[in-house]
Amino acid sequence: MIRYLKQGRDSAAAAADDAQVRATVEGMLGEISTRGDAAVREFSTRLDKWSPTSFRLTRAEIDACYQRLPQQAIDDIRFAQAQVRRFAEVQRAALQDVEVETLPGVILGHKNIPMESVGCYVPGGKYPLVASAHMSVVTAKVAGVPRVIASAPPFNGEPAPAIVVAMDMAGADEIYTLGGVQAIGAMALGTETIKPVDMLVGPGNAYVAEAKRQLFGRVGIDLFAGPTETLVIADDTVDGELCAADLLGQAEHGPNSPAILLTNSEVLANNTLREIERQLKILPTGEVAGMAWRDYGQVILCETYAEMLHKADEIASEHVQVMTRDPDYFLNNMRNFGALFLGPETNVSYGDKVIGTNHTLPTKKAARYTGGLWVGKFLKTCTYQRVTPAASVVIGEYCSRLCALEGFAGHKEQADIRVRRYCK
């Protein structure tokens, strides 16, 4: 039997928040579509107090950001990007073009074609999320995208040096200091000074996520993203201190970030609850993490591994940390998750920052139908066909009869004219 020792905020309250965000974003995108750069500048001035001569950074401005970073920071960014690039290259190598003769004279194939332009959003208003530059820009470049532009909001009233350096090192072709809906709208819709892109990727706050949702169809997007989510699946092989650290480590993303403990040990559950209260008092980001835990934190007690597996698939969390006697049980049987972190030796922070897997992952149960951002998201798998005259007659006769079955006379004639011409 599954019991909730702690539950979070109800879904009705969250839905009301979503409605307000939706209306705000719709109005902003309408203004950007109509008034272009003028609207972008007004929103940036009002929301970020940022109105430079140009939102696009010059080479000199980018180089100045390098000068402001210690060499260790530059080296660490280079290391992280090497890991992301290495894994993305392995993924790219796994995606092969194919061509096969399915019947005599019938050649079918597909090609993996990179998108022409991608806009990468890197959040940076509350925390300068340097790692998001690696995850989007590096991966797009490995996929072969010719034009990758990147945008991040100002941080403390200026371009965030570490983000700018990370974007540049990752290979961004254009770098903008522009945040929020105004950045998303400008990249997707285009303005007098910003050429539009074909796809938008990258995480962001509720307004950024909603802007991407509303623009989907006009441009492609990586996935529908909500607040960061984490699920810790644990048994009595670990302790409350470790579980609490892993829950709060993700709850600090924002006051609406769900953090859930799923366990078959009531002792561990209660120890984790106590540890969370203790750690919140000493964690520098405890105010934000505490709000998230209060409103969205959950502790769910199960009796068996099978119950935990069933509940975990129902939750379909973005991040799933497994700290049990047999973590491979969950690796082999779980179906709905963004990314798995197996064993107490690893953790979500490794995936977020440096280990090489991508940290842009599905939230709000989207893991039921999609994985996260990866090199394949930047590729279009496009099919083609080629047939010989003799094969056209064989296929054409079948096609003609099938078109007649559906009542498509024009389709039928497309087949029939070839049968008449190529039949010897």
Helices and strands as residue ranges (DSSP letters): E 3-6, H 11-35, H 37-48, H 59-67, H 71-93, E 98-103, E 106-114, E 117-121, H 131-133, I 134-138, H 139-143, E 147-152, H 161-170, E 174-177, H 180-189, E 199-201, H 206-215, E 220-221, E 230-234, H 240-251, E 259-263, H 266-280, H 286-296, E 298-301, H 305-315, E 319-323, H 327-333, E 339-342, H 348-353, G 366-368, G 375-378, E 379-387, H 389-406, H 409-422
